[in-house]
Amino acid sequence: MKCRALIVPRHRGEATRRTLAESGWLRTDLAIRAEGDHLLLPLTDGAPPSPRDDSRVEEREFEAVSPAGPREYRDLLDWPEPLKDALPRSFDVIGDIVVIRLPPELEVRREEVGRALLRFVSGTRVVGSDHGVHGPERRRRVERIAGSGDFSTRHRENHLEFDVDLERAYFSPRLAREHAAVAEQVRHGDRVLDLCCGVGPFSVTIARDGRAERVTAVDSNPDAIALLRSTLARYPFGRVVTPVVSRVEEFLPSTEPVERVVLNLPHEGIKYLPLVGPAVRPHGRVYYYEVVPRTEVEERTEEVVSSLRPATGWKVADSHVVHPYSPLSDLRAFTLERSGE
């Protein structure tokens, strides 16, 4: 659109822009543009500033500036600041689903939060309030607070697409980097056990990279294994993965030792480590995930290593934070390597 413009040399552009903005003479709905060695600053109606000898006021064509959207979903809520401060800053996006865990005091306002997230996250179909993972099969309780439809979707990460149903089987979108990082460490001919695999993101990513001879994905939840099978059916490398419905303590005693074991069971996985140790060949590795208080990392690392059998012959090849879990604890990844003895 056409508008009067103050045309100034580039070297004075920023100082002049600041002066115009402070005086209320700069139009913010139009984009400043360049013309040769000069900047064109769109002016509001009213008396223009007196141009200097090296500037002038003329009519020029400008493009409209799209209004800036909200920076956070909280900006869409007309709440008092103390209430906004209680809102979680993070939420999970899984396919076309947004999931958020609300503090108890905000449950009565959950539908308002849901509507804000539905507007804020482009492409969202349904917003769910997360009430945690429950039971040995790790099923999540999710309550719809905005949008429509169920909690099944396809989630993309690392150039792969996973079938997910949040109410039927465990899945976290926060481990995408871990899925890729573990897959990168697998060598040609390695055999891999993925224990408590959920819908199988570790297994599928490892199989896609093409170096593993065999990946065995184990979970006690038959729905998780069914979703994994559905994902594998879309990919030619799916034949590398063998999905198994079984409890870890029933499966491990009869399995042959392998080069890599993944165990992602953050709250109780340590109880399986004595069984995991014998399932690892010399020079093999265990990728273990656990929620650890920040003040107890050193002691917990020692406990994790000593839980493996045989109790000697293991070292910590790596230990790092995957993401914060609570104000006082983190989800931590341990890479544990068995010696050659």
C-alpha positions as CSV (number, residue, x, y, z in Angstrom):
1,M,0.0,0.0,0.0
2,K,1.1,3.6,-0.6
3,C,2.2,5.7,2.4
4,R,4.3,8.8,3.0
5,A,7.9,7.8,3.8
6,L,10.9,9.5,5.4
7,I,13.8,8.5,3.2
8,V,17.1,8.6,5.0
9,P,20.7,7.4,4.3
10,R,21.3,3.9,5.6
11,H,23.9,5.0,8.2
12,R,21.3,7.1,9.9
13,G,18.5,4.5,9.6
14,E,18.4,2.9,13.0
15,A,18.8,6.2,14.9
16,T,16.0,7.8,12.8
17,R,13.8,4.7,13.2
18,R,14.2,4.9,17.0
19,T,13.3,8.6,17.0
20,L,10.2,8.1,14.9
21,A,9.0,5.2,17.1
22,E,9.5,7.2,20.3
23,S,7.6,10.1,18.8
24,G,4.7,8.0,17.5
25,W,5.4,8.9,13.8
26,L,6.5,5.4,12.6
27,R,3.9,3.1,11.2
28,T,4.5,-0.4,12.6
29,D,1.9,-2.1,10.4
30,L,4.1,-1.6,7.3
31,A,7.5,-3.0,6.7
32,I,10.6,-0.7,6.5
33,R,12.4,-1.3,3.2
34,A,15.6,-0.3,1.4
35,E,16.0,1.7,-1.8
36,G,19.6,1.9,-2.9
37,D,21.7,3.5,-0.2
38,H,18.6,4.8,1.7
39,L,16.0,3.3,4.0
40,L,12.3,4.1,3.6
41,L,10.5,4.6,7.0
42,P,6.7,4.6,6.7
43,L,5.1,7.6,8.5
44,T,1.8,7.9,10.5
45,D,-0.7,10.6,9.6
46,G,0.0,14.0,11.0
47,A,2.8,16.5,10.8
48,P,6.0,14.7,9.6
49,P,9.3,15.4,11.2
50,S,11.3,18.1,9.5
51,P,13.7,16.3,7.2
52,R,17.4,17.1,7.3
53,D,19.3,18.1,4.2
54,D,20.2,14.4,3.5
55,S,16.6,13.1,3.8
56,R,13.2,13.8,2.3
57,V,9.5,12.9,2.6
58,E,7.9,11.2,-0.4
59,E,5.1,8.7,-1.1
60,R,6.2,5.1,-1.5
61,E,4.7,1.6,-1.8
62,F,5.0,-0.6,1.3
63,E,4.1,-4.2,2.3
64,A,1.9,-4.9,5.3
65,V,3.5,-6.6,8.3
66,S,1.6,-9.6,9.6
67,P,0.7,-9.1,13.3
68,A,3.0,-11.0,15.6
69,G,1.4,-14.1,17.2
70,P,1.6,-15.0,20.8
71,R,5.0,-16.1,22.0
72,E,3.5,-18.6,24.5
73,Y,0.1,-20.3,24.9
74,R,-0.2,-18.4,28.2
75,D,-0.5,-15.2,26.3
76,L,-3.8,-16.4,25.0
77,L,-5.3,-16.6,28.5
78,D,-6.7,-13.5,30.1
79,W,-5.8,-14.6,33.6
80,P,-4.2,-12.8,36.6
81,E,-0.4,-13.1,36.6
82,P,-0.3,-15.4,39.8
83,L,-2.5,-17.9,37.9
84,K,-0.4,-17.7,34.8
85,D,2.7,-18.3,36.9
86,A,1.3,-21.7,37.9
87,L,0.9,-22.8,34.3
88,P,3.4,-25.4,33.0
89,R,5.8,-23.9,30.5
90,S,6.3,-27.2,28.7
91,F,3.9,-29.6,27.0
92,D,4.3,-32.5,24.6
93,V,3.3,-32.6,20.9
94,I,2.7,-36.1,19.6
95,G,1.5,-36.2,16.1
96,D,-1.6,-34.0,16.0
97,I,-2.1,-34.3,19.8
98,V,-0.9,-31.9,22.5
99,V,-0.6,-33.3,26.1
100,I,0.0,-31.2,29.2
101,R,0.2,-32.0,32.8
102,L,-1.6,-29.5,35.0
103,P,-1.1,-28.8,38.7
104,P,-4.2,-29.7,40.8
105,E,-5.1,-26.0,41.4
106,L,-5.6,-25.5,37.7
107,E,-7.7,-28.6,36.9
108,V,-10.9,-26.5,37.2
109,R,-9.6,-24.3,34.4
110,R,-8.3,-27.2,32.2
111,E,-10.8,-26.4,29.3
112,E,-9.5,-22.9,29.0
113,V,-5.9,-24.2,28.9
114,G,-7.0,-26.7,26.3
115,R,-8.6,-24.1,24.0
116,A,-5.5,-21.9,24.3
117,L,-3.2,-24.8,23.3
118,L,-5.5,-25.8,20.4
119,R,-5.1,-22.2,19.0
120,F,-1.4,-22.0,19.8
121,V,0.0,-25.2,18.3
122,S,-0.7,-25.3,14.6
123,G,-2.3,-28.6,13.3
124,T,-3.5,-29.7,16.7
125,R,-6.6,-32.0,16.6
126,V,-7.0,-32.8,20.3
127,V,-5.5,-31.5,23.6
128,G,-5.3,-33.9,26.6
129,S,-4.6,-33.5,30.3
130,D,-2.0,-36.0,31.4
131,H,-2.8,-37.9,34.6
132,G,0.2,-40.1,34.5
133,V,1.3,-43.6,33.5
134,H,-0.2,-46.5,35.5
135,G,0.1,-50.2,35.9
136,P,2.7,-52.8,34.7
137,E,1.7,-52.2,31.0
138,R,2.4,-48.4,31.4
139,R,-0.9,-47.1,30.1
140,R,-1.4,-43.4,30.3
141,R,-4.6,-41.8,31.7
142,V,-5.4,-38.9,29.4
143,E,-8.5,-36.6,29.6
144,R,-9.6,-34.7,26.5
145,I,-9.9,-30.9,27.4
146,A,-10.2,-29.5,23.9
147,G,-10.6,-30.6,20.3
148,S,-12.1,-33.9,19.1
149,G,-11.2,-37.5,18.4
150,D,-9.3,-40.2,20.2
151,F,-5.6,-40.3,21.3
152,S,-4.3,-42.4,18.5
153,T,-2.0,-40.7,15.9
154,R,1.1,-41.0,13.8
155,H,4.2,-39.3,15.2
156,R,7.2,-38.2,13.1
157,E,10.7,-38.1,14.4
158,N,14.1,-38.8,12.9
159,H,12.5,-39.1,9.5
160,L,10.3,-42.0,10.7
161,E,6.6,-42.3,11.4
162,F,5.3,-44.2,14.5
163,D,1.8,-45.5,15.2
164,V,1.0,-44.2,18.7
165,D,-2.1,-44.5,21.0
166,L,-1.4,-42.6,24.2
167,E,-4.1,-44.5,26.1
168,R,-3.0,-48.0,25.0
169,A,0.8,-47.8,25.1
170,Y,3.7,-45.8,26.5
171,F,5.4,-43.2,24.2
172,S,7.5,-40.1,25.0
173,P,8.4,-37.6,22.3
174,R,11.2,-36.3,24.5
175,L,13.6,-39.1,23.6
176,A,14.0,-38.5,19.9
177,R,17.7,-37.6,20.2
178,E,18.3,-40.7,22.4
179,H,16.7,-43.0,19.8
180,A,19.0,-41.6,17.1
181,A,22.1,-41.5,19.3
182,V,21.8,-45.1,20.5
183,A,21.1,-46.2,16.9
184,E,24.3,-44.5,15.7
185,Q,26.4,-46.6,18.2
186,V,25.2,-50.0,16.8
187,R,27.8,-51.7,14.8
188,H,27.4,-54.0,11.8
189,G,26.3,-57.4,12.9
190,D,25.2,-56.4,16.4
191,R,22.2,-58.1,18.0
192,V,20.0,-55.8,20.1
193,L,17.5,-56.3,22.9
194,D,15.0,-53.5,23.4
195,L,13.4,-54.2,26.7
196,C,10.1,-52.4,27.8
197,C,10.1,-51.1,24.2
198,G,6.7,-49.5,24.2
199,V,5.7,-48.7,20.6
200,G,9.3,-49.4,19.6
201,P,11.1,-46.1,18.7
202,F,14.5,-47.5,19.7
203,S,13.9,-50.7,17.7
204,V,12.6,-49.0,14.6
205,T,15.4,-46.4,14.5
206,I,18.1,-49.0,15.0
207,A,16.6,-51.2,12.2
208,R,16.3,-48.3,9.8
209,D,20.0,-47.6,10.1
210,G,20.7,-51.0,8.7
211,R,23.7,-52.2,10.8
212,A,21.9,-54.5,13.3
213,E,21.7,-58.2,12.4
214,R,18.6,-58.6,14.6
215,V,16.5,-56.4,17.0
216,T,14.3,-58.1,19.5
217,A,11.6,-55.8,21.0
218,V,10.0,-56.9,24.2
219,D,7.1,-55.5,26.1
220,S,4.4,-57.0,28.4
221,N,1.7,-54.8,26.8
222,P,0.2,-56.5,23.8
223,D,-1.2,-53.2,22.6
224,A,2.3,-51.7,22.5
225,I,3.5,-54.6,20.4
226,A,0.5,-54.4,18.1
227,L,1.3,-50.7,17.4
228,L,4.9,-51.6,16.8
229,R,3.9,-54.3,14.3
230,S,1.7,-51.7,12.5
231,T,4.7,-49.3,12.2
232,L,7.1,-52.1,11.0
233,A,4.6,-53.2,8.3
234,R,5.2,-49.9,6.5
235,Y,9.0,-50.3,6.2
236,P,11.1,-52.8,4.3
237,F,13.6,-53.0,7.2
238,G,10.8,-54.1,9.5
239,R,11.8,-57.7,9.1
240,V,15.0,-57.0,11.2
241,V,12.8,-56.5,14.3
242,T,11.1,-59.4,16.1
243,P,8.4,-58.1,18.4
244,V,7.7,-60.2,21.5
245,V,4.9,-59.9,24.1
246,S,6.6,-60.9,27.4
247,R,7.6,-59.7,30.9
248,V,11.3,-58.9,31.2
249,E,11.8,-61.4,34.0
250,E,10.3,-64.2,32.0
251,F,12.1,-63.4,28.8
252,L,15.7,-62.7,29.8
253,P,16.7,-66.0,31.5
254,S,16.3,-67.9,28.3
255,T,17.7,-65.4,25.8
256,E,21.1,-65.6,24.2
257,P,23.6,-62.9,25.1
258,V,23.7,-59.9,22.7
259,E,25.9,-56.9,22.0
260,R,23.4,-54.1,22.9
261,V,20.5,-53.9,25.4
262,V,18.2,-50.9,25.8
263,L,16.2,-50.6,29.0
264,N,14.0,-47.5,29.3
265,L,11.9,-48.0,32.4
266,P,12.8,-44.8,34.4
267,H,11.1,-45.5,37.7
268,E,11.7,-49.2,38.3
269,G,14.2,-50.5,35.7
270,I,16.9,-51.1,38.2
271,K,15.1,-54.2,39.5
272,Y,15.8,-55.8,36.1
273,L,19.5,-55.0,35.9
274,P,20.7,-58.2,37.7
275,L,19.0,-60.1,34.8
276,V,20.3,-57.8,32.1
277,G,24.0,-58.3,32.9
278,P,24.2,-61.9,31.8
279,A,22.3,-61.0,28.6
280,V,25.2,-58.8,27.5
281,R,28.3,-60.2,25.7
282,P,31.8,-59.1,26.5
283,H,32.5,-55.6,25.2
284,G,28.7,-55.1,24.9
285,R,26.7,-52.2,26.2
286,V,23.5,-51.4,28.2
287,Y,21.6,-48.2,27.5
288,Y,19.7,-47.6,30.7
289,Y,17.4,-44.7,31.6
290,E,16.3,-43.6,35.1
291,V,14.9,-40.6,36.9
292,V,17.6,-39.5,39.4
293,P,17.6,-36.7,42.0
294,R,20.2,-34.2,41.2
295,T,21.8,-34.5,44.6
296,E,22.2,-38.3,44.3
297,V,23.8,-38.8,40.9
298,E,27.1,-40.1,42.1
299,E,25.6,-42.6,44.6
300,R,22.9,-43.7,42.1
301,T,25.5,-44.3,39.4
302,E,27.4,-46.7,41.8
303,E,24.1,-48.5,42.6
304,V,23.3,-48.9,38.9
305,V,26.7,-50.4,38.1
306,S,26.7,-52.7,41.2
307,S,23.2,-54.0,40.2
308,L,24.6,-55.6,37.0
309,R,25.7,-59.2,37.2
310,P,28.5,-60.1,37.3
311,A,28.9,-57.2,39.7
312,T,32.5,-56.6,38.4
313,G,33.7,-56.0,34.9
314,W,31.4,-53.0,34.2
315,K,32.2,-49.4,33.6
316,V,30.2,-46.2,32.9
317,A,31.0,-45.2,29.3
318,D,28.7,-42.2,29.5
319,S,26.2,-40.6,31.8
320,H,24.1,-37.5,30.8
321,V,20.9,-35.7,31.4
322,V,18.2,-36.3,28.8
323,H,15.8,-33.7,30.1
324,P,14.6,-32.3,33.4
325,Y,11.9,-34.4,35.1
326,S,10.9,-32.3,38.1
327,P,12.4,-29.3,39.9
328,L,14.8,-31.6,41.8
329,S,15.4,-34.5,39.4
330,D,16.3,-35.4,35.8
331,L,15.8,-38.3,33.4
332,R,19.4,-39.5,33.1
333,A,20.9,-41.8,30.5
334,F,23.6,-44.3,31.5
335,T,25.7,-46.2,29.0
336,L,27.3,-49.2,30.7
337,E,30.0,-51.3,29.1
338,R,31.0,-54.8,29.9
339,S,34.7,-55.6,29.9
340,G,36.2,-58.3,27.7
341,E,36.6,-60.9,30.5
